[in-house]
Amino acid sequence: MSGATAGRLIGVPGAVQSAAALERVTLGMMLALLAYSLLAMQDATVKWLVAAVPVWQVLFLRSGIVMAGCLAVGGGGLVRQAANSPIIGLLVCRGIITLAAWFCYFTAARFLPLAQLVTLYFTAPVIVAMLAAPLLKEVVGRARWAAVLVGFAGTVAAANPAGFALSPATMLVLLAAALWAVGVILTRVIARHEPSLVQMLYNNGFFLIATGLASAAAWHRPSETELWLLLQVGLLGGLGQFCLFEAARRAPASVTAPLEYTALIWAFALGFAVWGDIPRPALFIGAFLILGAGLMLIVAERRGGLGRSRLRAVR
């Protein structure tokens, strides 16, 4: 056997591992895209509900439905696994941070126009990319940074914000974005130690307790239609969370972060379909940039993965 042939054979396992890693990241990106579409539909349903049902009550019932689904799937084994988790403190910390992000976001929503609110909130993926390198030791290359920045530019174009003012509400939504970014980073860390169902059980259990206390003070008796919509919120939220946590187990946070911008496209599409909001020309420019950011990321990941495969095969 020649040395060249031996070298190629020795390099085969490395190439196979690299291809498997690339498939894992690609699956993570697809799960993230599915998660953001499901969560966008959840948010549209919540928007419909909160006209009559208090926000805390919607979150309370959503968390209860998601928890019931987790327990139905995992049973007693899931409870024991959650109780014996070595990172309970980190799980609770993520729950507190996520709840604080929701509180800041919905408080700011009472005072800011939707375009300004959404645009400011979508600084979160940029913050995730900034934190991924120092906190997760991920290599955030130029392609990922370019995708994040192009996606944010598309968000600004689509939302068409007018005259940002440094007000308490503005600061609240920026704080919500920062908290959400930290929550994404913690999700990536937690995903290395616990499966998605354990994460969902803790997150929604914490939400159930916190929002239960708040909603008890002003309970609204849901109508039959509202009950169906609340069930839909729970199902969409649960499936969205599961896909998001599974994505975090497969792809780096800096890879999935720019894909969150696709939620804006869903938001405008659902706004048109449900409430008759007419998209402005700027929306199409923004959508083009947002989709371009996602394609940039996918192409960069595939080229990087194939490049690593070839390098290992040569070695």
Phi, psi and omega in degrees: 000131182285162179295323181295317180297316179299320180297321180292321180293319179296326183282348184299312180303320179296320179294320179297316179298319180295318178296320178295320179295320178296318178296324180295315180295318179298317177298320177299320178293320178295320178295321178296317178299317178296318180300315183291330176290317179295317181290329176294319177293325174298314181297322178296320178294320178297318179301321178293320185287319190291355173296335181233331184257132178302145183302316182299324180291322176298314180295322180298310182291324176299313181297322179295319179294317180295317178298318179299320177296318178299315181291327178294324181279314187269333179063206182295328179298323179294319179296316179296318179296320179293320181293330182262012181298135178282355183236041180302318180301319180291322179295317178293320178300316178298321178297316179297315181296317180294318179296318177298321178297315178299316182298313180297318183295312183287332174292316178295328182297337179288340188241343185252148171297150184302318182299315181292320180299310183295317182298314179295321182295328182280016165284348182304313179299327176296318179295321178300314180298324179292322184276339184299322182290306183288328186266323183254356182060029176276147177273107180262095184281181182295325181296318180292318178298319179297319179297318179299312184291321178294319178297319178293321177299321176295323177297315179297317181295319182290319182282335178051060183291149181237113170060071175302137177238138181279086182245169176303323179293321177299316179296325180295316182288327174294321176295320177300318179297317180295318179295319179296321178298317178297321178298322178295317178298316179296323178299320179295319179293314182296325182297340178285345186241329185231145177289169186298321183296323177295317178299316181295322180297315180292312184299313182284332174296318177295316178299320182299317180291311185294314182283336177296319178296321182287319184284338179297332181288335182215073184276132178253130179279111185291146172282176180297318178297317179295326177296318178295319178293322178294321176297320178297319177300316180296317180293313179296318180295319180294313178295321178296316178298315181300314179297321181293317179292321177294324176297321180294335179282344187246330186233147177299150181299323181290343177276315183281337184303312180296335181292343178297336180297338180294340178298330179294320178298316177298319182298315180290322179296316179291325177299321178290316184290322187265315187252359177075020177293125182274121180295139175274160179305326181298333179298319182292325175296314179297318179298319178299316180293320181295313177296323177298322178298317178296318179294321176303316183293315181297314180297317180298318180294317182293319178295318179296318180293318179292325178296319178293323179298315181296318182298316181291324179296319178296319180293000000 
